[in-house]
């Protein structure tokens, strides 16, 4: 194996270690071309990505840099809504209604009595109880905000296992 092969295989190996992020983003977004392009850039060239996109105050040598990049790209692409834990249920419901995957839960929302719900977790639990084939999930980032996505049960099973196997968490309420 020559010098160039070693250099290129090392980069490929580093990317392979982070391929789970691309896999999760692809499953959540149904391989949304724009989101996937940016997630790939974040993984393959963090320096260029960091220069082009404002981050949450995270530097590329932070172990969660790529995870946070994925979350930012999911939000930018319309697949994730970030809600403060103190947000009103109506505001969270509005945020969820803006997501590209809202159609998965839309028909069940009128059945939910918002007058009996006073926080984000209860709202997500009520939605998850009412919906037959999808979940409102939270991508964990060690923050007081909820990084909310809507996915099918099948996608949830896959992404939660992939995240857990790589030291991260995606949970239902």
Backbone as JSON Lines, residues from 0, in Angstrom:
{"i":0,"aa":"X","n":[0.85,-1.17,0.0],"ca":[0.0,0.0,0.0],"c":[0.89,1.23,0.0]}
{"i":1,"aa":"X","n":[0.66,2.13,-0.93],"ca":[1.48,3.33,-1.06],"c":[1.07,4.42,-0.09]}
{"i":2,"aa":"X","n":[1.87,5.48,-0.08],"ca":[1.63,6.6,0.81],"c":[0.26,7.23,0.57]}
{"i":3,"aa":"X","n":[-0.08,7.45,-0.7],"ca":[-1.37,8.07,-1.01],"c":[-2.54,7.18,-0.59]}
{"i":4,"aa":"X","n":[-2.38,5.88,-0.78],"ca":[-3.45,4.96,-0.38],"c":[-3.68,5.02,1.13]}
{"i":5,"aa":"X","n":[-2.57,5.09,1.88],"ca":[-2.71,5.17,3.33],"c":[-3.39,6.46,3.75]}
{"i":6,"aa":"X","n":[-3.02,7.55,3.12],"ca":[-3.64,8.83,3.45],"c":[-5.12,8.81,3.14]}
{"i":7,"aa":"X","n":[-5.47,8.31,1.95],"ca":[-6.87,8.29,1.56],"c":[-7.67,7.3,2.37]}
{"i":8,"aa":"X","n":[-7.09,6.14,2.72],"ca":[-7.85,5.19,3.51],"c":[-8.05,5.69,4.92]}
{"i":9,"aa":"X","n":[-7.11,6.48,5.44],"ca":[-7.3,7.04,6.78],"c":[-8.49,7.98,6.78]}
{"i":10,"aa":"X","n":[-8.59,8.84,5.78],"ca":[-9.73,9.76,5.72],"c":[-11.02,8.97,5.58]}
{"i":11,"aa":"X","n":[-11.01,7.96,4.75],"ca":[-12.21,7.13,4.58],"c":[-12.56,6.46,5.9]}
{"i":12,"aa":"X","n":[-11.56,6.0,6.64],"ca":[-11.81,5.34,7.92],"c":[-12.42,6.33,8.91]}
{"i":13,"aa":"X","n":[-11.92,7.59,8.94],"ca":[-12.49,8.6,9.83],"c":[-13.94,8.86,9.45]}
{"i":14,"aa":"X","n":[-14.2,8.98,8.15],"ca":[-15.57,9.21,7.7],"c":[-16.46,8.02,8.06]}
{"i":15,"aa":"X","n":[-15.89,6.81,7.93],"ca":[-16.67,5.61,8.24],"c":[-17.09,5.62,9.71]}
{"i":16,"aa":"X","n":[-16.23,6.09,10.6],"ca":[-16.56,6.17,12.01],"c":[-17.76,7.09,12.25]}
{"i":17,"aa":"X","n":[-17.95,8.06,11.39],"ca":[-19.06,9.01,11.53],"c":[-20.2,8.72,10.56]}
{"i":18,"aa":"X","n":[-20.11,7.63,9.84],"ca":[-21.15,7.31,8.86],"c":[-22.51,7.12,9.52]}
{"i":19,"aa":"X","n":[-22.52,6.81,10.82],"ca":[-23.8,6.65,11.52],"c":[-24.59,7.96,11.5]}
{"i":20,"aa":"X","n":[-23.9,9.1,11.5],"ca":[-24.59,10.4,11.46],"c":[-25.28,10.57,10.12]}
{"i":21,"aa":"X","n":[-24.59,10.23,9.05],"ca":[-25.22,10.29,7.73],"c":[-26.4,9.33,7.65]}
{"i":22,"aa":"X","n":[-26.23,8.16,8.23],"ca":[-27.31,7.16,8.18],"c":[-28.55,7.66,8.94]}
{"i":23,"aa":"X","n":[-28.35,8.22,10.11],"ca":[-29.48,8.75,10.89],"c":[-30.14,9.9,10.14]}
{"i":24,"aa":"X","n":[-29.34,10.84,9.64],"ca":[-29.9,11.98,8.9],"c":[-30.67,11.5,7.68]}
{"i":25,"aa":"X","n":[-30.13,10.51,6.98],"ca":[-30.81,9.98,5.8],"c":[-32.15,9.33,6.13]}
{"i":26,"aa":"X","n":[-32.19,8.61,7.24],"ca":[-33.45,7.96,7.64],"c":[-34.5,9.0,8.07]}
{"i":27,"aa":"X","n":[-34.07,10.0,8.82],"ca":[-35.02,11.03,9.28],"c":[-35.55,11.84,8.11]}
{"i":28,"aa":"X","n":[-34.69,12.18,7.16],"ca":[-35.06,13.1,6.07],"c":[-35.45,12.41,4.78]}
{"i":29,"aa":"X","n":[-35.49,11.1,4.8],"ca":[-35.76,10.36,3.56],"c":[-34.73,10.75,2.49]}
{"i":30,"aa":"X","n":[-33.49,10.91,2.95],"ca":[-32.34,11.29,2.11],"c":[-32.53,12.62,1.39]}
{"i":31,"aa":"X","n":[-33.06,13.6,2.11],"ca":[-33.19,14.96,1.6],"c":[-31.83,15.43,1.06]}
{"i":32,"aa":"X","n":[-31.8,15.73,-0.22],"ca":[-30.54,16.02,-0.91],"c":[-29.76,17.16,-0.26]}
{"i":33,"aa":"X","n":[-30.43,18.23,0.07],"ca":[-29.75,19.4,0.64],"c":[-29.19,19.09,2.03]}
{"i":34,"aa":"X","n":[-29.98,18.46,2.87],"ca":[-29.52,18.1,4.22],"c":[-28.34,17.15,4.12]}
{"i":35,"aa":"X","n":[-28.46,16.15,3.27],"ca":[-27.39,15.16,3.16],"c":[-26.09,15.78,2.63]}
{"i":36,"aa":"X","n":[-26.21,16.73,1.73],"ca":[-25.02,17.41,1.19],"c":[-24.27,18.13,2.32]}
{"i":37,"aa":"X","n":[-25.01,18.82,3.17],"ca":[-24.37,19.55,4.26],"c":[-23.84,18.63,5.36]}
{"i":38,"aa":"X","n":[-24.56,17.56,5.66],"ca":[-24.08,16.6,6.66],"c":[-22.79,15.94,6.14]}
{"i":39,"aa":"X","n":[-22.76,15.61,4.87],"ca":[-21.55,15.03,4.28],"c":[-20.37,16.01,4.4]}
{"i":40,"aa":"X","n":[-20.61,17.29,4.1],"ca":[-19.55,18.29,4.2],"c":[-19.05,18.39,5.63]}
{"i":41,"aa":"X","n":[-19.95,18.38,6.59],"ca":[-19.57,18.45,8.0],"c":[-18.64,17.3,8.38]}
{"i":42,"aa":"X","n":[-18.95,16.12,7.89],"ca":[-18.16,14.94,8.24],"c":[-16.85,14.89,7.45]}
{"i":43,"aa":"X","n":[-16.92,15.18,6.16],"ca":[-15.74,15.02,5.32],"c":[-14.77,16.2,5.4]}
{"i":44,"aa":"X","n":[-15.27,17.4,5.72],"ca":[-14.41,18.57,5.77],"c":[-14.91,19.53,6.86]}
{"i":45,"aa":"X","n":[-14.7,19.18,8.12],"ca":[-15.22,19.99,9.22],"c":[-14.72,21.44,9.21]}
{"i":46,"aa":"X","n":[-13.49,21.64,8.75],"ca":[-12.95,23.01,8.72],"c":[-13.73,23.87,7.75]}
{"i":47,"aa":"X","n":[-13.99,23.36,6.57],"ca":[-14.77,24.11,5.59],"c":[-16.2,24.3,6.08]}
{"i":48,"aa":"X","n":[-16.77,23.27,6.66],"ca":[-18.13,23.36,7.18],"c":[-18.22,24.44,8.26]}
{"i":49,"aa":"X","n":[-17.28,24.42,9.18],"ca":[-17.28,25.37,10.29],"c":[-17.18,26.8,9.77]}
{"i":50,"aa":"X","n":[-16.41,27.01,8.7],"ca":[-16.27,28.35,8.13],"c":[-17.55,28.8,7.45]}
{"i":51,"aa":"X","n":[-18.28,27.88,6.84],"ca":[-19.47,28.24,6.07],"c":[-20.73,28.38,6.92]}
{"i":52,"aa":"X","n":[-20.79,27.67,8.03],"ca":[-22.03,27.63,8.8],"c":[-21.8,27.98,10.25]}
{"i":53,"aa":"X","n":[-22.65,28.82,10.78],"ca":[-22.56,29.19,12.18],"c":[-22.97,28.0,13.04]}
{"i":54,"aa":"X","n":[-22.2,27.74,14.06],"ca":[-22.5,26.62,14.94],"c":[-22.99,27.12,16.29]}
{"i":55,"aa":"X","n":[-23.33,26.2,17.17],"ca":[-23.84,26.51,18.51],"c":[-22.7,26.82,19.47]}
{"i":56,"aa":"X","n":[-21.66,27.46,18.97],"ca":[-20.52,27.74,19.82],"c":[-19.66,26.51,20.02]}
{"i":57,"aa":"X","n":[-19.79,25.54,19.14],"ca":[-19.04,24.3,19.24],"c":[-17.9,24.32,18.23]}
{"i":58,"aa":"X","n":[-16.73,23.93,18.66],"ca":[-15.59,23.88,17.75],"c":[-15.45,22.48,17.17]}
{"i":59,"aa":"X","n":[-14.81,22.41,16.01],"ca":[-14.73,21.14,15.29],"c":[-14.01,20.03,16.06]}
{"i":60,"aa":"X","n":[-13.19,20.38,17.06],"ca":[-12.52,19.34,17.84],"c":[-13.38,18.85,19.01]}
{"i":61,"aa":"X","n":[-14.56,19.45,19.18],"ca":[-15.52,18.99,20.19],"c":[-16.02,17.61,19.76]}
{"i":62,"aa":"X","n":[-16.08,16.65,20.67],"ca":[-16.52,15.3,20.28],"c":[-17.96,15.25,19.75]}
{"i":63,"aa":"X","n":[-18.76,16.25,20.06],"ca":[-20.14,16.28,19.58],"c":[-20.35,17.17,18.36]}
{"i":64,"aa":"X","n":[-19.28,17.68,17.79],"ca":[-19.37,18.6,16.66],"c":[-20.25,18.05,15.54]}
{"i":65,"aa":"X","n":[-19.99,16.85,15.09],"ca":[-20.74,16.28,13.97],"c":[-22.19,15.99,14.34]}
{"i":66,"aa":"X","n":[-22.44,15.57,15.57],"ca":[-23.8,15.32,16.04],"c":[-24.6,16.63,16.02]}
{"i":67,"aa":"X","n":[-23.97,17.71,16.52],"ca":[-24.62,19.01,16.53],"c":[-24.8,19.57,15.12]}
{"i":68,"aa":"X","n":[-23.84,19.29,14.25],"ca":[-23.99,19.7,12.84],"c":[-25.22,19.03,12.24]}
{"i":69,"aa":"X","n":[-25.38,17.75,12.49],"ca":[-26.54,17.03,11.97],"c":[-27.83,17.67,12.47]}
{"i":70,"aa":"X","n":[-27.88,17.99,13.75],"ca":[-29.08,18.61,14.32],"c":[-29.34,19.95,13.66]}
{"i":71,"aa":"X","n":[-28.31,20.76,13.5],"ca":[-28.48,22.06,12.83],"c":[-29.0,21.89,11.42]}
{"i":72,"aa":"X","n":[-28.48,20.91,10.7],"ca":[-28.91,20.71,9.32],"c":[-30.34,20.15,9.25]}
{"i":73,"aa":"X","n":[-30.71,19.29,10.2],"ca":[-32.08,18.81,10.26],"c":[-33.04,19.97,10.51]}
{"i":74,"aa":"X","n":[-32.65,20.87,11.4],"ca":[-33.49,22.03,11.69],"c":[-33.57,22.96,10.49]}
{"i":75,"aa":"X","n":[-32.44,23.24,9.89],"ca":[-32.4,24.13,8.72],"c":[-33.22,23.55,7.57]}
{"i":76,"aa":"X","n":[-33.2,22.24,7.43],"ca":[-33.92,21.58,6.35],"c":[-35.4,21.36,6.6]}
{"i":77,"aa":"X","n":[-35.88,21.7,7.79],"ca":[-37.3,21.56,8.1],"c":[-37.7,20.21,8.63]}
{"i":78,"aa":"X","n":[-36.76,19.47,9.19],"ca":[-37.04,18.13,9.72],"c":[-36.99,18.07,11.24]}
{"i":79,"aa":"X","n":[-36.57,19.15,11.9],"ca":[-36.4,19.18,13.35],"c":[-36.87,20.54,13.86]}
{"i":80,"aa":"X","n":[-37.53,20.51,15.01],"ca":[-37.94,21.73,15.68],"c":[-37.31,21.75,17.06]}
{"i":81,"aa":"X","n":[-36.6,22.82,17.37],"ca":[-35.96,22.96,18.67],"c":[-36.87,23.8,19.56]}
{"i":82,"aa":"X","n":[-37.28,23.21,20.69],"ca":[-38.19,23.89,21.61],"c":[-37.57,23.97,22.99]}
{"i":83,"aa":"X","n":[-37.67,25.11,23.6],"ca":[-37.23,25.28,24.97],"c":[-38.16,24.46,25.88]}
{"i":84,"aa":"X","n":[-37.62,23.94,26.94],"ca":[-38.44,23.1,27.83],"c":[-39.6,23.89,28.45]}
{"i":85,"aa":"X","n":[-39.51,25.21,28.47],"ca":[-40.57,26.04,29.03],"c":[-41.61,26.46,27.99]}
{"i":86,"aa":"X","n":[-41.43,26.04,26.74],"ca":[-42.34,26.46,25.68],"c":[-43.78,25.99,25.97]}
{"i":87,"aa":"X","n":[-44.72,26.81,25.55],"ca":[-46.13,26.47,25.68],"c":[-46.48,25.36,24.69]}
{"i":88,"aa":"X","n":[-47.39,24.47,25.05],"ca":[-47.79,23.39,24.14],"c":[-48.24,23.89,22.77]}
{"i":89,"aa":"X","n":[-48.95,25.01,22.75],"ca":[-49.41,25.57,21.47],"c":[-48.23,25.95,20.57]}
{"i":90,"aa":"X","n":[-47.18,26.5,21.18],"ca":[-45.99,26.88,20.41],"c":[-45.25,25.65,19.87]}
{"i":91,"aa":"X","n":[-45.2,24.62,20.7],"ca":[-44.55,23.38,20.26],"c":[-45.35,22.73,19.14]}
{"i":92,"aa":"X","n":[-46.65,22.72,19.29],"ca":[-47.5,22.16,18.25],"c":[-47.34,22.93,16.94]}
{"i":93,"aa":"X","n":[-47.25,24.25,17.04],"ca":[-47.01,25.06,15.84],"c":[-45.67,24.66,15.21]}
{"i":94,"aa":"X","n":[-44.63,24.54,16.03],"ca":[-43.31,24.16,15.52],"c":[-43.33,22.81,14.83]}
{"i":95,"aa":"X","n":[-44.02,21.85,15.45],"ca":[-44.14,20.53,14.83],"c":[-44.89,20.62,13.5]}
{"i":96,"aa":"X","n":[-45.87,21.51,13.43],"ca":[-46.66,21.62,12.2],"c":[-45.85,22.18,11.04]}
{"i":97,"aa":"X","n":[-44.7,22.77,11.33],"ca":[-43.84,23.31,10.29],"c":[-42.88,22.26,9.71]}
{"i":98,"aa":"X","n":[-42.82,21.1,10.35],"ca":[-41.88,20.06,9.92],"c":[-42.37,19.34,8.67]}
{"i":99,"aa":"X","n":[-41.43,18.9,7.85],"ca":[-41.77,18.18,6.62],"c":[-42.43,16.84,6.9]}
{"i":100,"aa":"X","n":[-42.23,16.31,8.09],"ca":[-42.83,15.02,8.45],"c":[-44.11,15.16,9.26]}
{"i":101,"aa":"X","n":[-44.65,16.36,9.37],"ca":[-45.86,16.61,10.16],"c":[-47.03,15.76,9.67]}
{"i":102,"aa":"X","n":[-47.07,15.47,8.39],"ca":[-48.18,14.68,7.84],"c":[-48.34,13.33,8.56]}
{"i":103,"aa":"X","n":[-47.27,12.85,9.2],"ca":[-47.34,11.58,9.91],"c":[-48.25,11.64,11.14]}
{"i":104,"aa":"X","n":[-48.43,12.83,11.71],"ca":[-49.25,12.96,12.92],"c":[-50.44,13.9,12.75]}
{"i":105,"aa":"X","n":[-50.51,14.59,11.66],"ca":[-51.48,15.67,11.46],"c":[-52.93,15.29,11.76]}
{"i":106,"aa":"X","n":[-53.37,14.15,11.25],"ca":[-54.79,13.8,11.41],"c":[-55.17,13.48,12.86]}
{"i":107,"aa":"X","n":[-54.18,13.24,13.71],"ca":[-54.46,12.9,15.11],"c":[-54.48,14.11,16.03]}
{"i":108,"aa":"X","n":[-53.95,15.22,15.58],"ca":[-53.81,16.4,16.43],"c":[-55.16,16.94,16.92]}
{"i":109,"aa":"X","n":[-56.2,17.0,16.09],"ca":[-57.48,17.53,16.6],"c":[-58.05,16.74,17.79]}
{"i":110,"aa":"X","n":[-57.64,15.49,17.96],"ca":[-58.13,14.66,19.07],"c":[-57.49,15.02,20.41]}
{"i":111,"aa":"X","n":[-56.43,15.81,20.38],"ca":[-55.68,16.1,21.61],"c":[-56.23,17.36,22.26]}
{"i":112,"aa":"X","n":[-56.58,17.25,23.53],"ca":[-57.13,18.37,24.3],"c":[-55.98,19.16,24.92]}
{"i":113,"aa":"X","n":[-55.63,20.27,24.29],"ca":[-54.5,21.08,24.77],"c":[-54.76,21.75,26.11]}
{"i":114,"aa":"X","n":[-56.01,21.87,26.51],"ca":[-56.31,22.52,27.79],"c":[-55.82,21.7,28.98]}
{"i":115,"aa":"X","n":[-55.59,20.41,28.77],"ca":[-55.12,19.54,29.86],"c":[-53.61,19.31,29.82]}
{"i":116,"aa":"X","n":[-52.92,20.01,28.91],"ca":[-51.48,19.79,28.73],"c":[-50.75,21.07,29.1]}
{"i":117,"aa":"X","n":[-49.73,20.92,29.97],"ca":[-49.02,22.13,30.39],"c":[-47.52,22.13,30.1]}
{"i":118,"aa":"X","n":[-47.02,21.08,29.46],"ca":[-45.59,21.08,29.13],"c":[-45.3,20.25,27.88]}
{"i":119,"aa":"X","n":[-44.08,20.39,27.39],"ca":[-43.66,19.75,26.14],"c":[-43.71,18.22,26.25]}
{"i":120,"aa":"X","n":[-43.25,17.69,27.36],"ca":[-43.21,16.24,27.5],"c":[-44.61,15.63,27.47]}
{"i":121,"aa":"X","n":[-45.54,16.25,28.18],"ca":[-46.91,15.75,28.19],"c":[-47.53,15.83,26.81]}
{"i":122,"aa":"X","n":[-47.27,16.93,26.1],"ca":[-47.79,17.06,24.73],"c":[-47.25,15.94,23.84]}
{"i":123,"aa":"X","n":[-45.96,15.71,23.88],"ca":[-45.36,14.65,23.05],"c":[-45.92,13.28,23.44]}
{"i":124,"aa":"X","n":[-46.1,13.04,24.73],"ca":[-46.66,11.77,25.18],"c":[-48.08,11.59,24.65]}
{"i":125,"aa":"X","n":[-48.88,12.64,24.71],"ca":[-50.26,12.57,24.22],"c":[-50.3,12.32,22.72]}
{"i":126,"aa":"X","n":[-49.43,12.99,21.99],"ca":[-49.36,12.75,20.54],"c":[-48.97,11.31,20.27]}
{"i":127,"aa":"X","n":[-47.95,10.84,20.96],"ca":[-47.47,9.47,20.74],"c":[-48.53,8.42,21.11]}
{"i":128,"aa":"X","n":[-49.35,8.71,22.09],"ca":[-50.43,7.79,22.45],"c":[-51.54,7.79,21.39]}
{"i":129,"aa":"X","n":[-51.77,8.95,20.79],"ca":[-52.86,9.08,19.81],"c":[-52.5,8.55,18.42]}
{"i":130,"aa":"X","n":[-51.23,8.6,18.09],"ca":[-50.79,8.25,16.74],"c":[-50.45,6.76,16.68]}
{"i":131,"aa":"X","n":[-50.89,6.11,15.61],"ca":[-50.66,4.67,15.47],"c":[-49.3,4.29,14.91]}
{"i":132,"aa":"X","n":[-48.77,5.08,14.0],"ca":[-47.59,4.62,13.27],"c":[-46.44,5.61,13.22]}
{"i":133,"aa":"X","n":[-46.4,6.56,14.14],"ca":[-45.31,7.54,14.17],"c":[-45.08,8.0,15.61]}
{"i":134,"aa":"X","n":[-43.93,8.59,15.84],"ca":[-43.57,9.13,17.15],"c":[-43.06,10.55,17.01]}
{"i":135,"aa":"X","n":[-43.3,11.36,18.04],"ca":[-42.54,12.59,18.24],"c":[-41.37,12.15,19.12]}
{"i":136,"aa":"X","n":[-40.17,12.39,18.65],"ca":[-38.97,11.95,19.35],"c":[-38.08,13.14,19.68]}
{"i":137,"aa":"X","n":[-37.17,12.92,20.61],"ca":[-36.2,13.93,20.99],"c":[-34.8,13.41,20.72]}
{"i":138,"aa":"X","n":[-34.02,14.21,20.0],"ca":[-32.6,13.91,19.83],"c":[-31.89,14.59,20.99]}
{"i":139,"aa":"X","n":[-31.19,13.79,21.78],"ca":[-30.57,14.29,23.01],"c":[-29.27,15.03,22.71]}
{"i":140,"aa":"X","n":[-29.14,16.24,23.3],"ca":[-27.91,17.03,23.15],"c":[-27.4,17.62,24.46]}
{"i":141,"aa":"X","n":[-27.87,17.13,25.59],"ca":[-27.44,17.64,26.89],"c":[-27.73,19.13,27.02]}
{"i":142,"aa":"X","n":[-28.98,19.46,26.86],"ca":[-29.43,20.86,26.89],"c":[-30.81,20.91,27.53]}
{"i":143,"aa":"X","n":[-31.25,22.13,27.84],"ca":[-32.61,22.27,28.37],"c":[-33.63,22.49,27.25]}
{"i":144,"aa":"X","n":[-33.21,22.25,26.02],"ca":[-34.15,22.33,24.91],"c":[-34.45,20.92,24.4]}
{"i":145,"aa":"X","n":[-35.57,20.83,23.71],"ca":[-35.97,19.57,23.1],"c":[-35.74,19.68,21.6]}
{"i":146,"aa":"X","n":[-34.93,18.79,21.06],"ca":[-34.68,18.74,19.62],"c":[-35.66,17.72,19.06]}
{"i":147,"aa":"X","n":[-36.81,18.18,18.56],"ca":[-37.93,17.31,18.23],"c":[-37.98,16.94,16.75]}
{"i":148,"aa":"X","n":[-38.25,15.68,16.51],"ca":[-38.45,15.15,15.16],"c":[-39.7,14.29,15.17]}
{"i":149,"aa":"X","n":[-40.24,14.06,13.98],"ca":[-41.38,13.15,13.82],"c":[-40.95,12.07,12.84]}
{"i":150,"aa":"X","n":[-41.03,10.83,13.27],"ca":[-40.63,9.71,12.41],"c":[-41.59,8.54,12.6]}
{"i":151,"aa":"X","n":[-41.57,7.63,11.64],"ca":[-42.37,6.41,11.77],"c":[-41.76,5.51,12.85]}
{"i":152,"aa":"X","n":[-42.54,4.56,13.32],"ca":[-42.03,3.61,14.31],"c":[-40.8,2.88,13.77]}
{"i":153,"aa":"X","n":[-40.86,2.47,12.51],"ca":[-39.75,1.74,11.89],"c":[-38.48,2.58,11.88]}
{"i":154,"aa":"X","n":[-38.6,3.83,11.49],"ca":[-37.43,4.72,11.46],"c":[-36.93,4.94,12.88]}
{"i":155,"aa":"X","n":[-37.83,5.13,13.83],"ca":[-37.4,5.33,15.22],"c":[-36.58,4.14,15.72]}
{"i":156,"aa":"X","n":[-37.05,2.94,15.46],"ca":[-36.32,1.75,15.91],"c":[-34.89,1.75,15.36]}
{"i":157,"aa":"X","n":[-34.75,2.11,14.1],"ca":[-33.43,2.12,13.47],"c":[-32.54,3.23,14.03]}
{"i":158,"aa":"X","n":[-33.06,4.47,14.05],"ca":[-32.21,5.59,14.45],"c":[-31.86,5.55,15.93]}
{"i":159,"aa":"X","n":[-32.77,5.07,16.77],"ca":[-32.46,5.0,18.19],"c":[-31.38,3.96,18.45]}
{"i":160,"aa":"X","n":[-31.43,2.85,17.75],"ca":[-30.39,1.81,17.91],"c":[-29.05,2.3,17.39]}
{"i":161,"aa":"X","n":[-29.05,2.96,16.23],"ca":[-27.8,3.48,15.67],"c":[-27.2,4.52,16.61]}
{"i":162,"aa":"X","n":[-28.03,5.43,17.11],"ca":[-27.54,6.46,18.03],"c":[-26.96,5.82,19.29]}
{"i":163,"aa":"X","n":[-27.69,4.9,19.88],"ca":[-27.22,4.25,21.1],"c":[-25.91,3.5,20.88]}
{"i":164,"aa":"X","n":[-25.78,2.83,19.76],"ca":[-24.54,2.1,19.45],"c":[-23.34,3.01,19.25]}
{"i":165,"aa":"X","n":[-23.62,4.32,19.11],"ca":[-22.53,5.27,18.87],"c":[-22.47,6.35,19.95]}
{"i":166,"aa":"X","n":[-23.01,6.04,21.13],"ca":[-22.87,6.92,22.28],"c":[-23.8,8.12,22.31]}
{"i":167,"aa":"X","n":[-24.89,8.07,21.56],"ca":[-25.87,9.17,21.53],"c":[-27.25,8.62,21.85]}
{"i":168,"aa":"X","n":[-28.23,9.51,21.88],"ca":[-29.57,9.07,22.26],"c":[-30.65,9.78,21.46]}
{"i":169,"aa":"X","n":[-31.61,9.0,20.98],"ca":[-32.83,9.51,20.38],"c":[-33.95,8.77,21.09]}
{"i":170,"aa":"X","n":[-34.84,9.53,21.74],"ca":[-35.83,8.91,22.62],"c":[-37.24,9.36,22.28]}
{"i":171,"aa":"X","n":[-38.19,8.49,22.61],"ca":[-39.59,8.91,22.58],"c":[-39.95,9.37,23.99]}
{"i":172,"aa":"X","n":[-41.02,10.1,24.09],"ca":[-41.45,10.61,25.4],"c":[-42.36,9.61,26.06]}
